[in-house]
Amino acid sequence: MDKAFIKGLRLIEALAVSETPRGVTDLATELKYTKSNVHRLLTTLQQQGYVRQIPPHSTYELTTRLWELGSHVIRRMDLVAVARPAMTRLAEQTGETVHLSVLDDTDVIYLDKIESEHHIRAHTRVGQRAPAWSVATGKAMLAHKPDSHLERFVPHFKPYTATSRASLEELREDVASARSNGYAIVLHGEWREGIAAVACAILGPSGDLVGAIGMSGPDSRIKRKQLKDFSPYVVEAARSIETALGRPRRG
């Protein structure tokens, strides 16, 4: 057990429930820490953006950083509940596996999933991460990021499969295609062998990127034509989720 980490959490909790900024001596007395220990923890939290010092009496209070992190968690929980009807409908329309994902730096995280009834299907799990540049939901979300965002992938490129995109130039091509089409496709597995997929980004009420919905299955069953045929269903599912989140309907 990391005692320093636990002490830091207790300090955050004490600041969170306090009505006013707190001083080092005050906190040390309440938590039964030494003043030097409290000062060191506060300095670390301040450097990481979780605490700010209030002049002129050297008291401390939490910043909104914790609220920002918590709002991401709440939004994800809300997104899963709101997206379920659209996911269910998309699974019925396509007969394939449906994913709900969010972007986390260079990865996507699968928040929810509806399995295909086919024996041969895409194998992923809720909570799993995947490289954003190699999956359809990731490419769909990257289409709503500035071009400069793509540069962070350069140190991470690796050939997961024979068809993996392994350069910034190739990723830019895929993202440009996703922007033009309004959805992203993967014809042959770039992260896992033999997987074809199509996905569309989900935007929030203010146009902010919220996540992406996509369907996938074996490329032995799903060819380019099938992906093109399925793409309107995927786009409509994304639009339906956006409307439920309060975003005005796009044309």
PEWOGI-V71080 format. One line per field, one symbol per residue. psi: psi as a letter, one per 40 degrees, with the letter a starting at -180 (. if undefined). burial: I if it has 9 or more other ideal C-beta (glycine too) atoms within 8 Angstrom, else O. Layout:
psi->???
burial->???
This chain:
psi->hhddddddddddddddehdiiiidddddddefiidddddddddddddeeeiihhieefiiiiaeddddddddddddddddddedddddddddddeihhihiihgbeiihhdiihiieidhihhiiheiiihdeeidddddddeeiidddddeedeehigdideihfiddddddddddddddeiiihdihddhhfhiiiiiihiadeeihdaiiiiiaheddhadddddddddddddddddddddeehihi.
burial->OOOOOIIIOIIIOIIOOIOOOIIIOOIIOOIOIOIOIIIOIIOIIIOOOIIOIIOOOIIIIIIOIIOOOOOOOOIIOIIIOIIIOIIIIIIOOIOIIIIIIIIOOIIIIIIIIIOIOIOOIIOIOOOOOIIIIIIIIIIIIIIOIOOOOIOIIOOIIOOIIOOIIOOIOIIIOIIOIIOOIOIIIIOIIIIIOOIIIIIIIIIIOOOOIIIIIIIIIIIOIIOOOIIOOIIOIIIOIIIIIIIIIOIOOOO
